[in-house]
Amino acid sequence: MTALEDRRKIALAIDQAHLDGCRLKSACSCAGIDVRTLQRWKQLDGEIRPDRRPGSIHPRPSHALSEAEREKILQVVNEPRFAELSPSQIVPKLADEGAYLASESTFHRVLRKEGQHRHRGRAKAARTGRVATTHIADRPGQVWCWDVTWLPCRVVGRWFYLYMILDLCSRKIVGYVVHESESSDHAAALVRRTAVSERIDEATTKPVLHGDNGAALKATTVLKMLKWLGIAASYSRLRVSNDNAFAESVFRTLKYHTSYPLRGFEDLA
């Protein structure tokens, strides 16, 4: 959009160059405009007309949301049951209840206008990770990740322990178990049971089992079991901030889910 004063200066310079013998097309090209643009700027009396777009009237579309509909959308997205969900989750849930307020894009547009278009939920927004420089899995059964997490109990100071083994490529949880204590015997038993269920003895290439420096994962009992199964062990790398990110991301998904009991589990079952 060119201001009126700039239009007058450009048109005056082009007219002067044209009077001095320059072709009109060449003069307009040197000024960065087209001959048709210069013709559109000039009125019948030769005066330069201003840009009429800022003062134009834009009629309101017939299908635009009313203020009541906008308020209804904001009221719904801020309800406790929807406060941690994105529009892509809210709209299907409303459809299951037989209600339709607007499309997902309209929800995003209303939230953006009200300054609420941010990451929703207790978990932090996802960030782009770095490219792997060590073990790389391009098919299932090459690299496994395992870890142990604490699950709170209703009794203060008491915990349950979730042991989990995750396939790095397919993200399949190949093995898991919950115990009342953290022990290398439980970890070794889980590895053996997972190897049997995944038929590791029939595989031509044994998987690499990656874990952090937890005591239950590096005990002699576990190392002997891994050697007997033919599974290579992989442990912490000092150059990374989160050494077991894939397994811990599953734990985070579990603990930040809306159905996760914040007061803890009642019993082991």
N, C-alpha and C positions, 0 to 999 in steps of 0.2 A: 504494500500500500504506500503510494507516494504522496507526500504532503503537498498542499496547494502551492506554497512558495517554491518548493523544489520543482514542481511541474512548470511553473512560470519561468524559472531560470533555465531549465532544460530546453523548453520550447523557444525561448529567446536566443539561446546559443545555437540551436539548430537552424532557426530562421536566418541568423547572421551568417552562418556558414553556407547556407543555401544561396544567399545573396552574393556571397564572394565567389561563387562558382562551383561549390561542392554539390555533388548529387544528394538528393534528399535521403535516399536509402542509405548511402554511406554515412551521412551525418547522424542519422538515427541509430545506425549500428554502432558507431563510435560512442554514442550516449548510452547504449545498452537497452534501447527500446526498439520497437518495430514501427514502421510507417503507419500501420493501422492504429497503433496505440496513440501516436501523435494526432491522428485524425479524430480519434474518439475523445481526446482531451479537449479539442477545440470546439467551441460552439459556433453557431451560424454567424455571429458577429465577430468571431475571431478571438473572443475571450476564452481563457482556460477555465474549464469547469472543475470543481473539486470532486473528490471521491465520494460517491453517495452511499457507499456501503455502511459506514458507521451510523448514518441516520435512517437507514431503511427499517421498515416495520416487518418483524417476523411473526406471523400469526401462530398462535398456540395450536399444536396438533390436536386433532379430535380424540386421539387415543392416548393422550398424555395422562399421567397419573394425577389424580387430585390430591389436595393436601390431606384429606382424610385417609386416602389409600397409603400415602407416604407414612403417615403417623401409625397406621396399622402395621406396616412392614417393620418399622423401627420398634414398635411394641413387641412384635413376635420375636424378632432376632435377639432382643434383650431379655426374653423370658429365661428363667433359670435352666430350663431343659434344653434351650437352644443357644445359651450363652457361649458354649465351647464348640459349637458346630459351625461349619462354613455353609454358604448358600447352597453348595452342591449337595449337602446333606440335609439342609432344612427343607428345601422344596420337595424332595421325595417323601420325607416324613409327613409333611402336610398333605401330600397327595394320598398317602396311605390312610389319612384321617378323612379324606373326602373334601379337603379344602385347597383352594388355589388362590393365591394372592397376586403373584407375578412370576416372571421367569427368573432364572438364576442371574442372567445379565442385569436385569432390573434390580435385583437385590444388591448386586455388587455396585451398581451405579448409585443407588440411594445411600448405601453405607459409605461410599467414597465422598459423596457430597456432604454428609454429616460428620466426616472425619473419623469414622469408625471402621474404615476398610484396612484393617490390620490383621496380623495373625491372631486367630481365635483359638483358645485352648490353653491349658497349663504348660504344655510342652513348648520349648523354644522353636522358632522357625528354622526350617531346614537350611543348611548351607552347603555350598559346593565343596566336595572333598577333593583330596589330592589323588593323583594317579598312583596306583600301587607299584612298588619297586621291588617287592620280594616275591611271595607266593601269589600266583595269578591262576584263577580257575576259569577255564572256558567251557567246562562241561561238569555235570554233577559227579560227585565221588572223588574229586581231586583234592579239595581242601575242606576240612571241617574246622569249625570254631566252637569252643565250649567254654562255659563259665558257670559260676555259682552265684546266686543272688539271695538276699535275705527277704523273707516275706513276714510282715508283722503279724503278731497274734493278738487276740483280745487281752491276753495277760501282759502287762507291761514288763518289758525285759526279756520276753520269750519270743523266739523266732522259729520259722520254718525255713528250710533251705531247698531251693529249686536248682537242680542240676540240669543243664541243657546242652545238647550238641546240635549245631546248626550247619547245614551244607552251604558253603559260601556262594556257589553258583546259583543253585535253584532256590535258595532261602528256605529249604525244607527243614523242619525240625526233625532230625532223624532219630533223636532219642532224648528223653527227659524223665525225671523222677523227682519226687519231693520227699525229704526226710526231716526228722526232728533234730538232726545234728549234722555238722559238717565233718566229713571223714574221708580219708583217701580210699577206704574200703568201698564206700558207696560210689565214689568216682570210678574206681576200677571195675566194679560190677556193671555200672552203666555203660562203660566203653565196651565191655565184653558182650553185653546184651545187644548193643547197637551194631556191633560188628557182625553178630549172628543174623540180626534182622535185615541188615543191608547186604548180606552175603559177601563179605569182604574176602573170604577164602577163595571165592570163584573169580575175583577181579584180577586182571593182569597187572594193574598198577594200584598199589595201596595208597590210601589218602594220607595227607598230612594233617595232623591234629594240632591246631594252634590254640594256645591259651595264655593267660597272663601268669604272673608270678605267685599266684595263690598257693598256699601250703598244701591244700588238698589236691591240687592238680600237678604238683611237682614231687610228690612223695615217691619213695622207692617202690611201693606197691603198685602205683600207677605206671611207673616207668617199666617195671617188669612185665606188666600186662600189655603195654604197648609194644614192647619188643617181641613178646610171644605172638601177638597178632600181626606183627609186621607193619605197624603204623608208625610213621616218623613223627616225632614231637617237635613243636615249634613254640618258642616263648617270646618274651617281651623284646621290643626293639627300642633302644634309648632315644632314637631321633624322632619319635612320634609322641604326640601328647596323649592320645587314646590308643592303647595298644590292642584292645579287643573290641573295636567299635561295632562290628557286625552283631556279635552276641549281645552286647550291652544295648544296642538299639532295639532289639526285640524285647529286652527287659523293660526298657523305657516305654515302648508301646503298650506293654502289659500294664505297667503301673500308672500310666496317664490315661488309661481308658476309663470312660464314664462308669462302667460296671465294676471297677476295681474297688473293693471295700476299704474306705479310708480308715475305719476303726480296726482293721485287721481281720484275719480269718478266725473262725471259731475253733476249728480243730483241723487235724491233718487231712481228713477226707474232703 
